[in-house]
Amino acid sequence: MTDSVLARLAALKTASVSDLKTQWRELFDGEAALQTEQSCLPFWLAGIVWRRHETLDSGGTMAKKQTAAKAGEAGSSEKKVNPALMKPLQPSKELAAVVGSDPLPRPQVVKKLWEYIKKHDLQNPENRREIRSDEKLRAVFGKDKVTMFEMNKYVAQHLK
């Protein structure tokens, strides 16, 4: 591919749609040029530029496309919450030592657990995904170290 073709393709990014069509015809010289193997790459690159122009709004900025379903949801700002997640659950004795003995929804249990972890500086400084257990957390997790991804698995065993 020649440098002039690349330079002209780069110029297409800022061209208007009518200029884009003119440049397109000049670059590829009709359908015969598009059938050769050498012109496949520029054709592909120009297609990207073409799609970019299709998504520009009248102000020249990228327009956000909304589907009909999302357009209906855009009016309501409330997030739908699964009622099963908000059901208060009773923590076990071991978990109650960390989060309290009152029944709490699962997200609140996790939130209080993270408050406890951060208050007592139990995250591994080298690997922040790893949580070091003190006596209270060792009773819940059963191990000295757990990752934040394993934490919910062990907490779920202590909620009824």
VEXDREN-952514 format. One record per atom (N, C-alpha, C, O, CB): residue number from 1; residue in one letter; x, y, z. Coordinates in steps of 0.05 Angstrom, whole numbers. Glycine has a CB too. Example, Ala and Ser with C-alpha at 12.3 -4.5 7.8 and 13.67 -1.06 7.14 Angstrom:
2
nr / rest / X / Y / Z
1 / A / 264 / -114 / 156
1 / A / 246 / -90 / 156
1 / A / 264 / -66 / 156
1 / A / 285 / -66 / 169
1 / A / 226 / -89 / 181
2 / S / 257 / -45 / 142
2 / S / 273 / -21 / 143
2 / S / 258 / 1 / 157
2 / S / 268 / 23 / 161
2 / S / 282 / -12 / 114
This chain:
160
nr / rest / X / Y / Z
1 / M / 17 / -23 / 0
1 / M / 0 / 0 / 0
1 / M / 18 / 25 / 0
1 / M / 38 / 26 / 15
1 / M / -20 / 0 / 25
2 / T / 12 / 44 / -16
2 / T / 29 / 67 / -19
2 / T / 23 / 87 / 4
2 / T / 2 / 86 / 16
2 / T / 25 / 81 / -46
3 / D / 43 / 105 / 9
3 / D / 40 / 125 / 30
3 / D / 18 / 144 / 23
3 / D / 4 / 154 / 41
3 / D / 66 / 140 / 34
4 / S / 14 / 150 / -3
4 / S / -7 / 169 / -10
4 / S / -35 / 158 / -4
4 / S / -52 / 173 / 5
4 / S / -5 / 176 / -40
5 / V / -38 / 132 / -7
5 / V / -64 / 120 / 0
5 / V / -68 / 121 / 30
5 / V / -90 / 128 / 39
5 / V / -65 / 90 / -10
6 / L / -48 / 115 / 45
6 / L / -50 / 117 / 74
6 / L / -56 / 145 / 83
6 / L / -72 / 149 / 101
6 / L / -25 / 106 / 88
7 / A / -43 / 165 / 71
7 / A / -47 / 193 / 79
7 / A / -76 / 201 / 72
7 / A / -89 / 215 / 88
7 / A / -27 / 211 / 64
8 / R / -86 / 192 / 50
8 / R / -113 / 199 / 42
8 / R / -133 / 185 / 60
8 / R / -154 / 196 / 66
8 / R / -118 / 192 / 12
9 / L / -127 / 160 / 68
9 / L / -145 / 146 / 87
9 / L / -146 / 160 / 114
9 / L / -167 / 163 / 126
9 / L / -137 / 117 / 90
10 / A / -123 / 170 / 123
10 / A / -122 / 185 / 148
10 / A / -138 / 210 / 146
10 / A / -150 / 218 / 166
10 / A / -93 / 191 / 156
11 / A / -138 / 223 / 123
11 / A / -153 / 248 / 119
11 / A / -183 / 242 / 120
11 / A / -199 / 260 / 125
11 / A / -146 / 261 / 93
12 / L / -191 / 218 / 114
12 / L / -220 / 211 / 113
12 / L / -233 / 213 / 141
12 / L / -257 / 217 / 143
12 / L / -224 / 183 / 102
13 / K / -217 / 211 / 162
13 / K / -228 / 212 / 189
13 / K / -241 / 238 / 195
13 / K / -261 / 240 / 210
13 / K / -206 / 207 / 210
14 / T / -231 / 260 / 183
14 / T / -243 / 286 / 188
14 / T / -260 / 297 / 165
14 / T / -270 / 319 / 166
14 / T / -220 / 306 / 194
15 / A / -262 / 281 / 144
15 / A / -277 / 290 / 120
15 / A / -307 / 289 / 125
15 / A / -317 / 273 / 142
15 / A / -269 / 274 / 96
16 / S / -322 / 305 / 111
16 / S / -351 / 303 / 111
16 / S / -360 / 278 / 96
16 / S / -343 / 266 / 82
16 / S / -364 / 329 / 100
17 / V / -385 / 271 / 97
17 / V / -395 / 248 / 84
17 / V / -392 / 250 / 53
17 / V / -385 / 231 / 40
17 / V / -424 / 242 / 91
18 / S / -398 / 274 / 42
18 / S / -396 / 277 / 13
18 / S / -367 / 276 / 5
18 / S / -360 / 263 / -16
18 / S / -408 / 304 / 5
19 / D / -348 / 288 / 20
19 / D / -320 / 286 / 14
19 / D / -311 / 257 / 16
19 / D / -294 / 248 / 1
19 / D / -303 / 303 / 33
20 / L / -322 / 243 / 35
20 / L / -315 / 215 / 40
20 / L / -322 / 198 / 15
20 / L / -306 / 181 / 6
20 / L / -329 / 203 / 64
21 / K / -346 / 203 / 4
21 / K / -354 / 188 / -20
21 / K / -336 / 194 / -44
21 / K / -329 / 176 / -59
21 / K / -383 / 194 / -27
22 / T / -328 / 219 / -47
22 / T / -311 / 227 / -69
22 / T / -283 / 214 / -66
22 / T / -273 / 203 / -85
22 / T / -308 / 258 / -70
23 / Q / -272 / 216 / -42
23 / Q / -246 / 204 / -37
23 / Q / -247 / 174 / -41
23 / Q / -229 / 162 / -52
23 / Q / -237 / 210 / -8
24 / W / -269 / 162 / -34
24 / W / -273 / 133 / -37
24 / W / -271 / 125 / -66
24 / W / -256 / 106 / -73
24 / W / -301 / 124 / -25
25 / R / -285 / 140 / -83
25 / R / -284 / 134 / -112
25 / R / -257 / 138 / -124
25 / R / -247 / 122 / -140
25 / R / -305 / 151 / -127
26 / E / -243 / 160 / -116
26 / E / -217 / 165 / -126
26 / E / -196 / 145 / -117
26 / E / -179 / 137 / -132
26 / E / -208 / 193 / -117
27 / L / -198 / 136 / -92
27 / L / -179 / 117 / -81
27 / L / -181 / 90 / -94
27 / L / -160 / 78 / -100
27 / L / -182 / 115 / -51
28 / F / -205 / 81 / -98
28 / F / -208 / 53 / -106
28 / F / -216 / 49 / -135
28 / F / -219 / 26 / -144
28 / F / -228 / 40 / -88
29 / D / -220 / 70 / -149
29 / D / -223 / 69 / -178
29 / D / -245 / 49 / -187
29 / D / -241 / 35 / -206
29 / D / -197 / 61 / -191
30 / G / -267 / 49 / -173
30 / G / -289 / 31 / -181
30 / G / -286 / 3 / -170
30 / G / -269 / -3 / -153
30 / G / -291 / 30 / -211
31 / E / -303 / -14 / -179
31 / E / -305 / -42 / -169
31 / E / -281 / -59 / -177
31 / E / -274 / -77 / -162
31 / E / -329 / -55 / -179
32 / A / -268 / -53 / -199
32 / A / -245 / -69 / -207
32 / A / -222 / -68 / -187
32 / A / -210 / -89 / -182
32 / A / -234 / -60 / -235
33 / A / -217 / -45 / -175
33 / A / -196 / -42 / -155
33 / A / -204 / -57 / -129
33 / A / -186 / -68 / -115
33 / A / -191 / -13 / -149
34 / L / -230 / -59 / -123
34 / L / -238 / -72 / -99
34 / L / -235 / -102 / -101
34 / L / -235 / -116 / -80
34 / L / -267 / -65 / -93
35 / Q / -233 / -113 / -124
35 / Q / -231 / -142 / -127
35 / Q / -203 / -152 / -124
35 / Q / -199 / -176 / -121
35 / Q / -243 / -150 / -153
36 / T / -183 / -135 / -125
36 / T / -156 / -144 / -122
36 / T / -149 / -148 / -93
36 / T / -161 / -136 / -75
36 / T / -136 / -123 / -135
37 / E / -129 / -165 / -88
37 / E / -122 / -172 / -61
37 / E / -110 / -148 / -46
37 / E / -114 / -145 / -22
37 / E / -103 / -195 / -60
38 / Q / -95 / -131 / -60
38 / Q / -81 / -109 / -48
38 / Q / -101 / -88 / -38
38 / Q / -94 / -73 / -19
38 / Q / -62 / -96 / -67
39 / S / -124 / -86 / -49
39 / S / -143 / -65 / -41
39 / S / -161 / -74 / -18
39 / S / -178 / -58 / -9
39 / S / -159 / -56 / -65
40 / C / -159 / -99 / -9
40 / C / -177 / -108 / 12
40 / C / -173 / -93 / 38
40 / C / -192 / -86 / 52
40 / C / -174 / -138 / 16
41 / L / -148 / -89 / 46
41 / L / -142 / -75 / 71
41 / L / -152 / -46 / 71
41 / L / -165 / -38 / 90
41 / L / -112 / -76 / 76
42 / P / -146 / -30 / 49
42 / P / -157 / -3 / 49
42 / P / -187 / -3 / 49
42 / P / -200 / 14 / 62
42 / P / -147 / 12 / 25
43 / F / -199 / -22 / 35
43 / F / -228 / -23 / 35
43 / F / -239 / -28 / 64
43 / F / -258 / -16 / 72
43 / F / -238 / -47 / 16
44 / W / -225 / -45 / 78
44 / W / -233 / -51 / 105
44 / W / -229 / -27 / 123
44 / W / -247 / -20 / 140
44 / W / -218 / -75 / 116
45 / L / -207 / -13 / 120
45 / L / -202 / 11 / 136
45 / L / -222 / 33 / 130
45 / L / -232 / 46 / 148
45 / L / -173 / 21 / 132
46 / A / -227 / 37 / 105
46 / A / -246 / 58 / 97
46 / A / -274 / 51 / 108
46 / A / -289 / 69 / 114
46 / A / -246 / 61 / 67
47 / G / -280 / 26 / 109
47 / G / -306 / 18 / 120
47 / G / -309 / 26 / 149
47 / G / -331 / 34 / 158
47 / G / -310 / -12 / 118
48 / I / -287 / 25 / 164
48 / I / -288 / 34 / 192
48 / I / -294 / 64 / 193
48 / I / -310 / 73 / 209
48 / I / -261 / 27 / 207
49 / V / -280 / 79 / 176
49 / V / -284 / 108 / 176
49 / V / -313 / 114 / 167
49 / V / -326 / 132 / 179
49 / V / -264 / 121 / 156
50 / W / -323 / 99 / 148
50 / W / -351 / 102 / 139
50 / W / -370 / 98 / 162
50 / W / -389 / 114 / 166
50 / W / -357 / 83 / 116
51 / R / -366 / 76 / 178
51 / R / -384 / 71 / 200
51 / R / -382 / 93 / 221
51 / R / -402 / 99 / 235
51 / R / -378 / 44 / 213
52 / R / -358 / 104 / 224
52 / R / -355 / 126 / 244
52 / R / -373 / 149 / 236
52 / R / -385 / 162 / 253
52 / R / -325 / 135 / 245
53 / H / -374 / 156 / 210
53 / H / -390 / 178 / 201
53 / H / -420 / 173 / 204
53 / H / -436 / 191 / 208
53 / H / -384 / 185 / 172
54 / E / -428 / 148 / 203
54 / E / -456 / 141 / 207
54 / E / -465 / 146 / 235
54 / E / -489 / 151 / 240
54 / E / -461 / 112 / 199
55 / T / -447 / 145 / 255
55 / T / -454 / 149 / 283
55 / T / -451 / 177 / 292
55 / T / -457 / 183 / 316
55 / T / -438 / 130 / 300
56 / L / -442 / 196 / 275
56 / L / -439 / 224 / 283
56 / L / -467 / 237 / 283
56 / L / -483 / 233 / 265
56 / L / -420 / 239 / 265
57 / D / -471 / 254 / 304
57 / D / -496 / 269 / 304
57 / D / -492 / 295 / 289
57 / D / -470 / 300 / 278
57 / D / -506 / 274 / 333
58 / S / -511 / 313 / 289
58 / S / -509 / 338 / 274
58 / S / -487 / 356 / 284
58 / S / -477 / 372 / 268
58 / S / -536 / 353 / 274
59 / G / -480 / 354 / 309
59 / G / -459 / 371 / 320
59 / G / -431 / 360 / 315
59 / G / -411 / 373 / 322
59 / G / -463 / 374 / 349
60 / G / -428 / 337 / 303
60 / G / -402 / 325 / 297
60 / G / -392 / 308 / 319
60 / G / -369 / 298 / 317
60 / G / -383 / 347 / 292
61 / T / -407 / 304 / 340
61 / T / -398 / 287 / 362
61 / T / -411 / 259 / 359
61 / T / -430 / 255 / 344
61 / T / -406 / 299 / 390
62 / M / -399 / 240 / 373
62 / M / -409 / 212 / 371
62 / M / -437 / 211 / 383
62 / M / -441 / 219 / 406
62 / M / -390 / 192 / 384
63 / A / -456 / 200 / 369
63 / A / -483 / 197 / 379
63 / A / -486 / 171 / 393
63 / A / -475 / 151 / 384
63 / A / -503 / 200 / 355
64 / K / -502 / 171 / 415
64 / K / -507 / 146 / 429
64 / K / -532 / 134 / 417
64 / K / -553 / 146 / 414
64 / K / -511 / 151 / 459
65 / K / -529 / 108 / 410
65 / K / -552 / 94 / 398
65 / K / -568 / 81 / 421
65 / K / -556 / 68 / 438
65 / K / -544 / 73 / 377
66 / Q / -594 / 84 / 421
66 / Q / -611 / 72 / 442
66 / Q / -630 / 53 / 429
66 / Q / -642 / 59 / 408
66 / Q / -626 / 93 / 458
67 / T / -632 / 29 / 441
67 / T / -652 / 11 / 431
67 / T / -679 / 19 / 443
67 / T / -680 / 36 / 461
67 / T / -646 / -18 / 439
68 / A / -701 / 8 / 433
68 / A / -727 / 16 / 442
68 / A / -730 / 9 / 472
68 / A / -743 / 23 / 487
68 / A / -749 / 2 / 426
69 / A / -719 / -14 / 480
69 / A / -721 / -22 / 508
69 / A / -706 / -3 / 527
69 / A / -716 / 4 / 548
69 / A / -711 / -51 / 512
70 / K / -682 / 5 / 518
70 / K / -667 / 23 / 535
70 / K / -679 / 51 / 535
70 / K / -676 / 65 / 555
70 / K / -638 / 24 / 525
71 / A / -691 / 59 / 513
71 / A / -704 / 85 / 512
71 / A / -726 / 87 / 533
71 / A / -730 / 108 / 545
71 / A / -714 / 91 / 484
72 / G / -741 / 66 / 536
72 / G / -762 / 65 / 556
72 / G / -752 / 66 / 585
72 / G / -764 / 78 / 603
72 / G / -780 / 41 / 553
73 / E / -729 / 53 / 589
73 / E / -717 / 53 / 616
73 / E / -703 / 79 / 622
73 / E / -699 / 85 / 646
73 / E / -697 / 30 / 618
74 / A / -695 / 94 / 602
74 / A / -681 / 119 / 607
74 / A / -697 / 138 / 624
74 / A / -686 / 155 / 638
74 / A / -673 / 132 / 581
75 / G / -723 / 137 / 622
75 / G / -741 / 155 / 637
75 / G / -741 / 149 / 667
75 / G / -744 / 167 / 683
75 / G / -768 / 154 / 626
76 / S / -738 / 124 / 674
76 / S / -739 / 116 / 702
76 / S / -711 / 113 / 713
76 / S / -695 / 99 / 701
76 / S / -755 / 91 / 707
77 / S / -705 / 128 / 735
77 / S / -678 / 127 / 746
77 / S / -675 / 106 / 768
77 / S / -653 / 102 / 778
77 / S / -670 / 154 / 756
78 / E / -697 / 92 / 775
78 / E / -696 / 72 / 796
78 / E / -683 / 46 / 786
78 / E / -689 / 38 / 763
78 / E / -724 / 67 / 807
79 / K / -666 / 35 / 802
79 / K / -654 / 10 / 795
79 / K / -670 / -13 / 807
79 / K / -677 / -12 / 831
79 / K / -624 / 9 / 804
80 / K / -677 / -33 / 792
80 / K / -693 / -55 / 802
80 / K / -675 / -73 / 819
80 / K / -654 / -82 / 810
80 / K / -706 / -71 / 779
81 / V / -684 / -79 / 843
81 / V / -669 / -96 / 862
81 / V / -683 / -122 / 864
81 / V / -708 / -124 / 867
81 / V / -666 / -82 / 889
82 / N / -668 / -143 / 864
82 / N / -679 / -170 / 868
82 / N / -688 / -173 / 897
82 / N / -672 / -170 / 915
82 / N / -658 / -192 / 861
83 / P / -714 / -178 / 902
83 / P / -724 / -179 / 929
83 / P / -711 / -201 / 946
83 / P / -710 / -200 / 970
83 / P / -754 / -182 / 929
84 / A / -702 / -222 / 932
84 / A / -689 / -244 / 947
84 / A / -663 / -235 / 960
84 / A / -655 / -245 / 981
84 / A / -684 / -268 / 929
85 / L / -649 / -216 / 948
85 / L / -624 / -206 / 959
85 / L / -629 / -188 / 983
85 / L / -611 / -185 / 999
85 / L / -609 / -191 / 938
86 / M / -653 / -176 / 984
86 / M / -658 / -158 / 1006
86 / M / -672 / -171 / 1030
86 / M / -680 / -157 / 1049
86 / M / -676 / -135 / 996
87 / K / -675 / -197 / 1029
87 / K / -688 / -211 / 1051
87 / K / -668 / -212 / 1075
87 / K / -645 / -221 / 1072
87 / K / -696 / -240 / 1043
88 / P / -676 / -203 / 1099
88 / P / -658 / -204 / 1122
88 / P / -652 / -233 / 1129
88 / P / -669 / -250 / 1131
88 / P / -671 / -189 / 1146
89 / L / -626 / -238 / 1134
89 / L / -616 / -264 / 1141
89 / L / -603 / -262 / 1168
89 / L / -590 / -242 / 1175
89 / L / -597 / -275 / 1120
90 / Q / -605 / -283 / 1184
90 / Q / -594 / -284 / 1211
90 / Q / -565 / -294 / 1209
90 / Q / -560 / -316 / 1199
90 / Q / -610 / -303 / 1229
91 / P / -545 / -278 / 1218
91 / P / -518 / -287 / 1218
91 / P / -512 / -307 / 1240
91 / P / -525 / -307 / 1261
91 / P / -498 / -263 / 1220
92 / S / -493 / -325 / 1235
92 / S / -485 / -344 / 1256
92 / S / -470 / -329 / 1278
92 / S / -465 / -306 / 1276
92 / S / -467 / -367 / 1243
93 / K / -464 / -344 / 1300
93 / K / -450 / -332 / 1323
93 / K / -423 / -321 / 1314
93 / K / -415 / -299 / 1322
93 / K / -446 / -352 / 1346
94 / E / -409 / -336 / 1297
94 / E / -382 / -327 / 1288
94 / E / -384 / -302 / 1271
94 / E / -368 / -283 / 1275
94 / E / -369 / -349 / 1271
95 / L / -403 / -301 / 1252
95 / L / -406 / -277 / 1236
95 / L / -418 / -254 / 1251
95 / L / -412 / -231 / 1246
95 / L / -424 / -284 / 1212
96 / A / -435 / -260 / 1271
96 / A / -447 / -239 / 1288
96 / A / -426 / -224 / 1304
96 / A / -430 / -200 / 1310
96 / A / -468 / -251 / 1307
97 / A / -404 / -236 / 1310
97 / A / -382 / -223 / 1324
97 / A / -370 / -201 / 1307
97 / A / -357 / -182 / 1317
97 / A / -360 / -243 / 1332
98 / V / -373 / -202 / 1281
98 / V / -362 / -183 / 1262
98 / V / -383 / -162 / 1253
98 / V / -377 / -138 / 1254
98 / V / -350 / -197 / 1238
99 / V / -407 / -171 / 1246
99 / V / -427 / -153 / 1234
99 / V / -450 / -147 / 1252
99 / V / -466 / -129 / 1246
99 / V / -437 / -166 / 1209
100 / G / -452 / -159 / 1275
100 / G / -474 / -155 / 1293
100 / G / -494 / -178 / 1292
100 / G / -494 / -194 / 1273
100 / G / -488 / -129 / 1286
101 / S / -511 / -179 / 1312
101 / S / -529 / -203 / 1314
101 / S / -556 / -198 / 1301
101 / S / -572 / -217 / 1299
101 / S / -532 / -210 / 1343
102 / D / -562 / -174 / 1293
102 / D / -588 / -169 / 1280
102 / D / -589 / -181 / 1252
102 / D / -569 / -182 / 1238
102 / D / -593 / -138 / 1279
103 / P / -613 / -190 / 1244
103 / P / -616 / -200 / 1216
103 / P / -612 / -177 / 1196
103 / P / -622 / -155 / 1200
103 / P / -645 / -212 / 1212
104 / L / -596 / -183 / 1176
104 / L / -589 / -163 / 1156
104 / L / -591 / -174 / 1128
104 / L / -587 / -198 / 1124
104 / L / -560 / -152 / 1160
105 / P / -598 / -158 / 1108
105 / P / -597 / -167 / 1080
105 / P / -567 / -174 / 1072
105 / P / -549 / -162 / 1084
105 / P / -609 / -146 / 1061
106 / R / -564 / -191 / 1054
106 / R / -537 / -200 / 1046
106 / R / -519 / -177 / 1038
106 / R / -496 / -176 / 1046
106 / R / -539 / -220 / 1023
107 / P / -528 / -157 / 1022
107 / P / -510 / -135 / 1015
107 / P / -501 / -119 / 1040
107 / P / -478 / -109 / 1040
107 / P / -524 / -116 / 996
108 / Q / -518 / -116 / 1060
108 / Q / -510 / -102 / 1084
108 / Q / -489 / -118 / 1100
108 / Q / -472 / -106 / 1113
108 / Q / -535 / -96 / 1101
109 / V / -492 / -144 / 1100
109 / V / -472 / -161 / 1113
109 / V / -445 / -157 / 1100
109 / V / -425 / -154 / 1114
109 / V / -481 / -192 / 1112
110 / V / -444 / -158 / 1074
110 / V / -419 / -154 / 1060
110 / V / -408 / -126 / 1065
110 / V / -383 / -123 / 1068
110 / V / -423 / -159 / 1029
111 / K / -425 / -106 / 1065
111 / K / -416 / -79 / 1070
111 / K / -404 / -76 / 1098
111 / K / -382 / -64 / 1101
111 / K / -439 / -60 / 1068
112 / K / -416 / -88 / 1118
112 / K / -406 / -87 / 1145
112 / K / -380 / -103 / 1148
112 / K / -362 / -95 / 1162
112 / K / -426 / -97 / 1165
113 / L / -378 / -125 / 1133
113 / L / -354 / -141 / 1133
113 / L / -331 / -125 / 1122
113 / L / -308 / -126 / 1132
113 / L / -358 / -167 / 1118
114 / W / -336 / -110 / 1100
114 / W / -315 / -94 / 1088
114 / W / -307 / -71 / 1107
114 / W / -284 / -63 / 1108
114 / W / -324 / -83 / 1061
115 / E / -326 / -59 / 1121
115 / E / -320 / -38 / 1140
115 / E / -301 / -49 / 1162
115 / E / -282 / -36 / 1170
115 / E / -346 / -27 / 1153
116 / Y / -307 / -74 / 1171
116 / Y / -290 / -86 / 1191
116 / Y / -262 / -91 / 1180
116 / Y / -242 / -86 / 1194
116 / Y / -303 / -113 / 1201
117 / I / -260 / -102 / 1156
117 / I / -235 / -108 / 1144
117 / I / -218 / -82 / 1141
117 / I / -194 / -82 / 1147
117 / I / -238 / -121 / 1116
118 / K / -230 / -61 / 1131
118 / K / -215 / -36 / 1127
118 / K / -208 / -22 / 1154
118 / K / -187 / -11 / 1157
118 / K / -232 / -17 / 1110
119 / K / -226 / -24 / 1173
119 / K / -221 / -12 / 1200
119 / K / -197 / -25 / 1213
119 / K / -181 / -12 / 1226
119 / K / -246 / -14 / 1218
120 / H / -195 / -52 / 1210
120 / H / -173 / -67 / 1223
120 / H / -149 / -72 / 1205
120 / H / -131 / -86 / 1212
120 / H / -184 / -93 / 1233
121 / D / -150 / -59 / 1181
121 / D / -128 / -61 / 1162
121 / D / -120 / -90 / 1156
121 / D / -97 / -98 / 1160
121 / D / -103 / -45 / 1172
122 / L / -140 / -105 / 1147
122 / L / -135 / -134 / 1142
122 / L / -130 / -141 / 1113
122 / L / -126 / -164 / 1106
122 / L / -159 / -149 / 1152
123 / Q / -129 / -121 / 1095
123 / Q / -122 / -127 / 1067
123 / Q / -92 / -129 / 1065
123 / Q / -77 / -114 / 1077
123 / Q / -133 / -105 / 1048
124 / N / -83 / -148 / 1049
124 / N / -54 / -152 / 1044
124 / N / -44 / -128 / 1028
124 / N / -55 / -123 / 1007
124 / N / -49 / -179 / 1029
125 / P / -24 / -113 / 1038
125 / P / -15 / -89 / 1023
125 / P / -3 / -95 / 996
125 / P / -5 / -79 / 978
125 / P / 5 / -74 / 1040
126 / E / 9 / -119 / 993
126 / E / 21 / -126 / 967
126 / E / -1 / -135 / 947
126 / E / 2 / -130 / 923
126 / E / 42 / -148 / 970
127 / N / -21 / -149 / 957
127 / N / -43 / -159 / 940
127 / N / -69 / -151 / 953
127 / N / -79 / -165 / 971
127 / N / -41 / -190 / 936
128 / R / -81 / -129 / 945
128 / R / -105 / -118 / 958
128 / R / -129 / -136 / 955
128 / R / -149 / -132 / 969
128 / R / -111 / -90 / 947
129 / R / -128 / -155 / 937
129 / R / -150 / -174 / 934
129 / R / -150 / -195 / 956
129 / R / -170 / -210 / 959
129 / R / -149 / -188 / 906
130 / E / -129 / -197 / 970
130 / E / -126 / -217 / 991
130 / E / -133 / -206 / 1018
130 / E / -124 / -183 / 1025
130 / E / -97 / -229 / 991
131 / I / -148 / -220 / 1034
131 / I / -156 / -212 / 1061
131 / I / -143 / -230 / 1081
131 / I / -145 / -254 / 1080
131 / I / -187 / -211 / 1064
132 / R / -129 / -218 / 1100
132 / R / -116 / -233 / 1122
132 / R / -137 / -235 / 1144
132 / R / -150 / -216 / 1151
132 / R / -90 / -219 / 1132
133 / S / -139 / -258 / 1156
133 / S / -158 / -263 / 1177
133 / S / -147 / -258 / 1205
133 / S / -124 / -266 / 1211
133 / S / -169 / -292 / 1176
134 / D / -163 / -244 / 1222
134 / D / -156 / -243 / 1250
134 / D / -172 / -265 / 1264
134 / D / -184 / -282 / 1250
134 / D / -162 / -215 / 1263
135 / E / -174 / -266 / 1291
135 / E / -188 / -287 / 1305
135 / E / -218 / -289 / 1297
135 / E / -228 / -310 / 1292
135 / E / -186 / -284 / 1335
136 / K / -231 / -265 / 1295
136 / K / -259 / -265 / 1288
136 / K / -264 / -275 / 1260
136 / K / -282 / -291 / 1255
136 / K / -271 / -237 / 1292
137 / L / -248 / -265 / 1241
137 / L / -252 / -274 / 1213
137 / L / -243 / -302 / 1208
137 / L / -254 / -316 / 1190
137 / L / -237 / -255 / 1195
138 / R / -224 / -312 / 1223
138 / R / -215 / -339 / 1220
138 / R / -237 / -359 / 1227
138 / R / -240 / -380 / 1215
138 / R / -190 / -345 / 1238
139 / A / -254 / -351 / 1246
139 / A / -277 / -368 / 1253
139 / A / -298 / -368 / 1231
139 / A / -312 / -388 / 1227
139 / A / -290 / -357 / 1279
140 / V / -299 / -347 / 1215
140 / V / -318 / -345 / 1193
140 / V / -307 / -359 / 1168
140 / V / -320 / -375 / 1156
140 / V / -325 / -316 / 1187
141 / F / -282 / -352 / 1161
141 / F / -270 / -362 / 1137
141 / F / -258 / -390 / 1140
141 / F / -258 / -406 / 1120
141 / F / -249 / -343 / 1127
142 / G / -247 / -397 / 1163
142 / G / -235 / -423 / 1167
142 / G / -206 / -424 / 1156
142 / G / -194 / -445 / 1157
142 / G / -251 / -444 / 1154
143 / K / -195 / -401 / 1147
143 / K / -168 / -400 / 1136
143 / K / -155 / -374 / 1145
143 / K / -168 / -355 / 1154
143 / K / -168 / -402 / 1105
144 / D / -129 / -373 / 1142
144 / D / -114 / -349 / 1149
144 / D / -116 / -327 / 1128
144 / D / -117 / -303 / 1134
144 / D / -84 / -355 / 1153
145 / K / -118 / -335 / 1102
145 / K / -120 / -316 / 1080
145 / K / -142 / -325 / 1061
145 / K / -144 / -349 / 1054
145 / K / -93 / -313 / 1065
146 / V / -158 / -306 / 1052
146 / V / -178 / -312 / 1031
146 / V / -177 / -289 / 1011
146 / V / -169 / -266 / 1018
146 / V / -207 / -316 / 1043
147 / T / -185 / -294 / 986
147 / T / -188 / -272 / 967
147 / T / -215 / -260 / 970
147 / T / -234 / -272 / 981
147 / T / -182 / -282 / 938
148 / M / -218 / -236 / 960
148 / M / -245 / -223 / 961
148 / M / -266 / -238 / 946
148 / M / -290 / -235 / 951
148 / M / -243 / -194 / 951
149 / F / -257 / -254 / 926
149 / F / -276 / -269 / 911
149 / F / -286 / -294 / 926
149 / F / -308 / -303 / 921
149 / F / -264 / -278 / 884
150 / E / -269 / -305 / 943
150 / E / -277 / -328 / 960
150 / E / -294 / -319 / 984
150 / E / -309 / -336 / 995
150 / E / -252 / -343 / 969
151 / M / -291 / -294 / 992
151 / M / -304 / -285 / 1016
151 / M / -334 / -290 / 1017
151 / M / -344 / -300 / 1037
151 / M / -299 / -255 / 1019
152 / N / -348 / -284 / 995
152 / N / -377 / -288 / 995
152 / N / -385 / -317 / 998
152 / N / -406 / -324 / 1010
152 / N / -389 / -277 / 969
153 / K / -368 / -335 / 988
153 / K / -374 / -364 / 991
153 / K / -374 / -372 / 1021
153 / K / -391 / -387 / 1029
153 / K / -353 / -381 / 976
154 / Y / -354 / -362 / 1036
154 / Y / -353 / -369 / 1064
154 / Y / -374 / -354 / 1080
154 / Y / -385 / -365 / 1100
154 / Y / -325 / -362 / 1075
155 / V / -380 / -329 / 1073
155 / V / -401 / -314 / 1087
155 / V / -428 / -327 / 1083
155 / V / -444 / -328 / 1102
155 / V / -402 / -285 / 1077
156 / A / -434 / -337 / 1060
156 / A / -460 / -350 / 1054
156 / A / -465 / -374 / 1072
156 / A / -488 / -380 / 1078
156 / A / -461 / -359 / 1025
157 / Q / -444 / -388 / 1080
157 / Q / -447 / -411 / 1098
157 / Q / -455 / -403 / 1126
157 / Q / -464 / -420 / 1142
157 / Q / -421 / -427 / 1099
158 / H / -452 / -377 / 1133
158 / H / -458 / -367 / 1160
158 / H / -484 / -351 / 1161
158 / H / -489 / -337 / 1181
158 / H / -435 / -350 / 1170
159 / L / -499 / -352 / 1140
159 / L / -525 / -337 / 1139
159 / L / -548 / -357 / 1136
159 / L / -547 / -375 / 1119
159 / L / -525 / -316 / 1115
160 / K / -569 / -353 / 1152
160 / K / -593 / -370 / 1150
160 / K / -618 / -353 / 1147
160 / K / -640 / -364 / 1146
160 / K / -595 / -389 / 1175
